[in-house]
Each structure stands twice: as structure tokens, then as C-alpha cells.
Amino acid sequence: MSEAAMASKDRAAEAKMKRPRSSESKGVPEAAASSSLSSSTSSSSSSSKRARMKSPPFDEYLQAVASALEENDKHYTEQRVLGYPMNAKETHRLQDVRRIIYNKFNVLNNCLDPFASANSNWKNHSLDQERRLVTELARRFLPEEQRDDPGAHDVWGYVTGGGSESNLIGIKAGLERSPPTVRTKEKLVLYTEDAHYSIPKIVREQMNLASAALPTKNDGTIDYTELRNVARVARYMGHRHFVAALTLGTTVKGALDDPRRVRRILLEENPDATVYIHLDAALHGGFYEICVREYGAPNYQLGVDFDSISISMHKWFGGAIASAYIRKEAPACMCNEGGKYVSYLGFVDKSISCSRDGFNAPLWL
């Protein structure tokens, strides 16, 4: 026998000696034993992973949430923010209302137009309450003769996710309400240096529009002399349509922009121009009628002094974060004042957001 053959025979004998005795003693083929071992190891590994991934008991989770909220509350109750009227008085009652709704509905999605939803395909909503909420808020800013029946006077709006979305749709509507002959470069958006920070973010970062930030006085009100100067320059630069994003109650100072005076100055300096005024009333919109009735504040009217308004619900009223956007005349749809007909829902899209929380509207109605 050659040396190579002898070496091969020795290696075979050595391999046989190292074969696992457990499989031989039980008469299990080597391949089957190997497969069984692999399966057992995999099963053990999966069980271990499931054990590690298993969620803690729900009661423990609730306790952890309660502890975190309690820790938060220690700081919150000591916090006082000047000039930011965020109501917290008895807002727990809103949670009682929400709990009643939750007991009946798992989901309320107000993805439709609250003023045109009767024949739509989607039925799991609170759009009737949303429409009533919008008309009730609008009533406060309508001429006296229209307050008994706001719905009969082309009031339209919806509950947005917050004041920033309301400002976005207000500015967008203002741009689209310009005469058809006005080109984009002939439109100018105006806002004050004390305006909410969502306004410049919308105008400059999101929409990249021609705009001017108007200087304000120490009390936060518009410097109307500077407004007149801006209006004159705008005329020479060829601007023929103005969208003024004004504020009814600026943060911290609570300043009131005067939409009547702003419109008058713009038209005095630009007689052939058109003006659309959106009023950001996030802070003062909830209680402004008290200011008019008790303190003689100007009674600004929707459709007369301004064209659209936003009111934040979680500020004066308190509760979950949301806002109401209100205007006269519903947009046709969301591209060029609308979007398109959504066949599977059976409605024409008229809002910026699609799915909207239907639990919000009943809370404040």
C-alpha cells in the first residue's frame, strides 16, 4: 500500500472515532441528528427572543405613564407664561366628553368637507358637530343681521390640526383669490415683525413668496407710516395684489392689527390693486366678542373687514390642540382653490390636511 493510501485510511479511522456517540447509540442517522440539533437550537433562540421582546404588563405601562405625567405636572403647575392665554381651568371635563365618545367610537376621521358630506361614502365622522362649531365661531365675527343663521351667508371652514395649518390655508386662499390677470410675481404677502413665527415660515420657507415684514411699534402694533412707505414701493415694483396676514392678539404683547386701516392704506397707495386679509386670531379669537361688548374694541367683521380667520381652540378654550379656519365662500377644491374629486370617499377635497381627528369638534361645541 502506498503512503498516500495509508494516510487516507488513517484520516477515515480518525473521523469515525470523532463521530458523536449519542446518535450512534440511538440508531439515529448522522444527518438527522444534525438537523434535530439545529432545529432545537433555532427554537430555543426564538423563544429567548420572544421572552426578551415581550411587553411589560399593561398595568405597569400605565403606572409608568402616570409617573411621567406626575413628574411633568410638578413643573407645569409652577409655570406661568405672560401673554399666552392657554386655559387649563376645568379642562378635565373635556376628557369626560372624550371618554364618552371613545366608548362609542374607536375612530372618528373627519377627512371630508363638513359643509358637503351628506352624500359621501365615508360615514365614521363627527362632521355635523364640526360644521356647527365653525358656524358658531363665525357668528361672533358676522354683521348683526347675519348672526341668526350663519350657514345661510356662505360661511365655510373646518377644524385644522393647529393655527399654523389655518394660517397656511388662509395665505394660500389669499393668493388664489387674486384676479386671473395677476401674475405670481405681482403678488405680495405682508405680515408684521410681531406676527407668529409660522407666518414667515409659510411665506418664505414653504411657499417662497415675495413678502415684506412690516415694522412694529414698542407695543407690537403696526407702524402705519412704514406700511404706507412699503405700499408705495410695492406700486413701483409692479405688485397688484396684496395678501395681508394680520394678527388679532400677538404673542406676549397682545397687539391688535387693524385690518380696516391696512386695507385703506394699501388701496390709497395702489388704487387698482386687490387686497385679501387673513386674520390670525389664535390668541384673541376665542374671547374677542367680550372685548367688543365690554371694552369697546373694534367690531371687525368677516367678509367686510377681513376675508378669513383662524382661532386656536387650545388657547382660550383649553383642551386638545386644534384650530378653526373660517372664511366666506367655500373654495371650489384644493388645486386653484381646491384639489379633485376623491371617488372612493365620494367628495371634493377642499382642505389642506386629509385625515383629521374627529374627536376634537365635539369637545368645544
URPE-V956109 format. One record per residue. RES is the residue in one small letter. SS is DSSP state (a for helix, b for strand, c for the rest). PSI is psi in radians with two decimals (* if undefined). D_LAST is the distance of its C-alpha to the last C-alpha in Angstrom with 2 decimals. Layout:
RES	SS	PSI	D_LAST
RES	SS	PSI	D_LAST
This chain:
m	c	2.40	102.39
s	c	2.88	101.09
e	a	-0.65	99.23
a	a	-0.72	96.02
a	a	-0.73	96.17
m	a	-0.71	96.79
a	a	-0.71	93.81
s	a	-0.72	91.54
k	a	-0.69	92.76
d	a	-0.70	92.12
r	a	-0.65	88.49
a	a	-0.75	87.87
a	a	-0.70	89.30
e	a	-0.70	87.19
a	a	-0.67	83.99
k	a	-0.62	84.87
m	a	-0.53	85.34
k	a	-0.12	81.84
r	c	2.43	80.07
p	c	2.27	77.67
r	a	-0.43	79.68
s	a	-0.73	76.65
s	a	-0.62	76.25
e	a	-0.71	80.01
s	a	-0.48	80.40
k	c	0.02	77.79
g	c	0.40	79.06
v	c	2.27	75.75
p	c	2.64	76.24
e	a	-0.76	75.45
a	a	-0.71	72.78
a	a	-0.70	70.96
a	a	-0.72	71.10
s	a	-0.76	69.68
s	a	-0.74	66.84
s	a	-0.74	66.07
l	a	-0.74	66.01
s	a	-0.78	63.63
s	a	-0.73	61.25
s	a	-0.73	61.32
t	a	-0.75	60.61
s	a	-0.75	57.67
s	a	-0.73	56.18
s	a	-0.70	56.59
s	a	-0.74	54.95
s	a	-0.72	51.91
s	a	-0.69	51.50
s	a	-0.71	51.73
k	a	-0.74	49.04
r	a	-0.65	46.70
a	a	-0.71	47.34
r	a	-0.60	46.56
m	a	-0.19	43.35
k	c	2.27	42.04
s	c	2.64	38.67
p	c	2.80	38.63
p	c	2.56	37.27
f	a	-0.61	33.48
d	a	-0.66	33.69
e	a	-0.71	35.57
y	a	-0.80	32.95
l	a	-0.66	30.16
q	a	-0.69	32.48
a	a	-0.72	33.11
v	a	-0.78	29.41
a	a	-0.71	28.96
s	a	-0.73	32.04
a	a	-0.73	30.89
l	a	-0.67	27.54
e	a	-0.70	29.48
e	a	-0.69	31.83
n	a	-0.71	29.05
d	a	-0.52	27.53
k	a	-0.65	30.91
h	a	-0.66	30.64
y	a	-0.78	26.92
t	c	-0.36	27.13
e	c	-0.13	30.12
q	c	2.32	28.52
r	c	2.14	27.61
v	c	1.95	26.76
l	c	2.27	27.62
g	c	0.19	25.56
y	c	1.56	22.74
p	c	1.39	19.74
m	c	1.81	18.11
n	c	2.36	16.29
a	c	0.12	17.40
k	c	2.07	17.09
e	c	0.45	15.79
t	c	-0.17	13.75
h	a	-0.39	15.54
r	a	-0.53	13.05
l	a	-0.59	10.65
q	a	-0.54	13.76
d	a	-0.71	14.05
v	a	-0.79	10.84
r	a	-0.67	12.25
r	a	-0.69	15.59
i	a	-0.73	14.64
i	a	-0.75	13.46
y	a	-0.57	16.64
n	a	-0.39	18.77
k	a	-0.59	18.07
f	c	2.40	17.91
n	c	-0.66	20.11
v	c	2.35	18.74
l	c	1.92	15.77
n	b	1.90	17.04
n	c	1.08	15.25
c	c	0.01	18.64
l	c	3.10	18.52
d	c	2.05	17.59
p	c	-0.28	14.19
f	c	0.04	16.04
a	c	1.04	19.16
s	c	-0.01	18.73
a	c	-0.68	19.91
n	c	0.30	23.47
s	c	2.93	23.08
n	c	-0.37	24.72
w	c	2.20	21.95
k	c	-0.18	19.85
n	c	1.34	18.34
h	c	3.08	14.93
s	c	0.73	11.20
l	a	-0.52	11.78
d	a	-0.77	10.61
q	a	-0.65	6.92
e	a	-0.74	7.98
r	a	-0.74	9.80
r	a	-0.66	7.36
l	a	-0.80	5.38
v	a	-0.79	9.09
t	a	-0.60	10.36
e	a	-0.74	8.25
l	a	-0.67	9.52
a	a	-0.58	12.78
r	a	-0.61	13.29
r	c	-0.32	14.26
f	c	0.28	17.01
l	c	2.72	18.41
p	c	2.65	21.63
e	a	-0.72	21.45
e	a	-0.18	22.71
q	a	-0.06	19.97
r	a	-0.43	16.86
d	a	-0.53	16.95
d	a	1.33	16.51
p	a	-0.59	15.46
g	a	-0.42	15.86
a	a	-0.01	19.46
h	a	0.65	20.29
d	c	0.48	20.11
v	b	2.40	16.89
w	b	2.66	16.35
g	b	-3.06	14.76
y	b	2.92	13.14
v	b	2.07	11.74
t	b	3.10	15.03
g	c	-0.18	16.60
g	c	3.04	16.97
g	a	-0.54	18.19
s	a	-0.72	21.62
e	a	-0.68	20.63
s	a	-0.70	18.81
n	a	-0.66	22.05
l	a	-0.85	24.13
i	a	-0.52	22.69
g	a	-0.79	22.82
i	a	-0.72	26.48
k	a	-0.76	27.29
a	a	-0.68	25.99
g	a	-0.70	28.05
l	a	-0.68	31.13
e	a	-0.21	30.80
r	c	0.16	30.32
s	c	2.74	33.85
p	c	2.57	36.66
p	c	-0.35	38.37
t	c	-0.19	41.59
v	c	2.20	40.20
r	c	2.85	41.18
t	a	-0.74	39.28
k	a	-0.19	41.76
e	a	0.06	41.14
k	b	2.48	37.49
l	b	2.26	36.65
v	b	2.28	33.46
l	b	2.44	33.24
y	b	2.91	31.31
t	b	2.86	32.27
e	c	-0.33	33.87
d	c	0.09	30.96
a	c	2.78	28.32
h	c	2.54	26.29
y	a	-0.23	28.63
s	a	-0.48	26.61
i	a	-1.00	27.89
p	a	-0.54	31.62
k	a	-0.76	31.02
i	a	-0.85	29.43
v	a	-0.80	32.03
r	a	-0.83	35.13
e	a	-0.73	34.80
q	a	-0.67	32.60
m	c	-0.22	33.49
n	c	0.97	36.78
l	c	2.73	36.34
a	c	2.27	38.49
s	b	2.88	36.75
a	b	2.26	37.49
a	b	2.03	36.05
l	b	2.32	36.33
p	c	2.65	37.86
t	b	2.85	36.01
k	c	3.13	37.37
n	c	-0.48	37.38
d	c	0.05	34.13
g	c	-0.11	32.38
t	c	2.78	32.35
i	b	2.45	34.04
d	c	1.74	37.78
y	a	-0.38	38.01
t	a	-0.74	41.76
e	a	-0.61	41.32
l	a	-0.74	38.70
r	a	-0.69	41.35
n	a	-0.74	43.90
v	a	-0.71	41.69
a	a	-0.67	41.08
r	a	-0.79	44.86
v	a	-0.69	45.65
a	a	-0.64	43.02
r	a	-0.75	44.80
y	a	-0.41	48.13
m	c	-0.01	46.64
g	c	0.28	45.52
h	c	2.25	41.71
r	c	-0.05	40.34
h	b	2.22	36.59
f	b	2.35	34.40
v	b	1.92	30.96
a	b	1.99	29.86
a	b	1.64	27.16
l	b	2.97	26.46
t	b	2.33	24.40
l	b	1.45	22.28
g	c	1.50	23.01
t	c	2.67	25.42
t	c	2.40	25.47
v	c	-1.00	27.74
k	c	-0.38	28.98
g	c	0.49	25.78
a	c	2.59	27.75
l	b	2.10	26.44
d	c	2.48	28.04
d	c	1.77	28.87
p	a	-0.57	28.08
r	a	-0.80	30.21
r	a	-0.67	33.19
v	a	-0.81	32.92
r	a	-0.75	32.92
r	a	-0.79	35.79
i	a	-0.76	37.96
l	a	-0.72	37.53
l	a	-0.49	38.53
e	a	-0.69	41.36
e	a	-0.32	42.90
n	c	1.31	42.08
p	c	-0.48	42.24
d	c	0.06	42.09
a	c	2.90	39.14
t	b	2.62	35.54
v	b	2.29	32.58
y	b	2.27	29.05
i	b	2.09	26.77
h	b	2.31	23.80
l	b	2.00	21.99
d	b	1.71	20.91
a	c	0.66	18.45
a	c	-0.75	17.38
l	c	-0.84	18.35
h	c	-0.16	18.13
g	c	-0.58	15.41
g	c	-0.56	12.74
f	c	0.22	15.15
y	a	-0.54	17.59
e	a	-0.50	17.03
i	a	-0.70	18.40
c	a	-0.68	21.33
v	a	-0.82	22.02
r	a	-0.72	21.85
e	a	-0.47	23.64
y	a	0.15	25.84
g	c	0.44	26.75
a	c	2.66	25.34
p	c	2.38	25.83
n	c	1.36	23.26
y	c	2.43	23.00
q	c	2.39	21.75
l	b	2.31	20.47
g	c	-0.12	23.31
v	c	-1.03	25.78
d	c	-0.47	26.04
f	b	2.88	24.28
d	c	-0.46	23.43
s	b	2.82	20.46
i	b	2.60	18.17
s	b	2.41	16.44
i	b	2.12	13.94
s	b	2.26	13.83
m	c	-0.51	10.76
h	c	-0.02	13.24
k	c	-1.46	15.29
w	c	-0.75	14.04
f	c	-0.64	10.71
g	c	2.73	12.52
g	c	-2.73	12.23
a	c	2.71	13.22
i	c	2.12	14.76
a	c	2.99	13.12
s	b	2.76	12.99
a	b	2.29	11.96
y	b	2.23	15.11
i	b	2.44	15.35
r	b	3.04	18.62
k	b	2.42	20.49
e	c	2.08	22.09
a	c	2.50	21.33
p	c	2.72	24.08
a	c	-0.84	26.66
c	c	-3.08	26.36
m	c	0.08	26.59
c	c	2.12	30.37
n	c	1.16	31.43
e	c	0.56	27.86
g	c	-3.00	27.14
g	c	-1.71	28.52
k	c	2.99	29.71
y	b	2.18	29.10
v	b	1.83	28.33
s	c	-0.73	30.33
y	c	-0.32	29.34
l	c	-0.39	25.61
g	c	0.76	26.42
f	b	2.91	24.47
v	b	2.17	25.21
d	c	2.19	24.04
k	c	0.04	22.26
s	c	2.86	20.63
i	c	-0.91	22.45
s	c	2.80	21.26
c	c	-1.50	21.76
s	c	2.30	20.16
r	c	2.54	16.64
d	b	1.97	14.69
g	c	-0.05	12.39
f	c	-0.22	11.16
n	c	-0.84	9.21
a	a	-0.81	6.40
p	a	-0.34	5.23
l	a	-0.65	5.89
w	a	-0.11	3.79
l	c	*	0.00
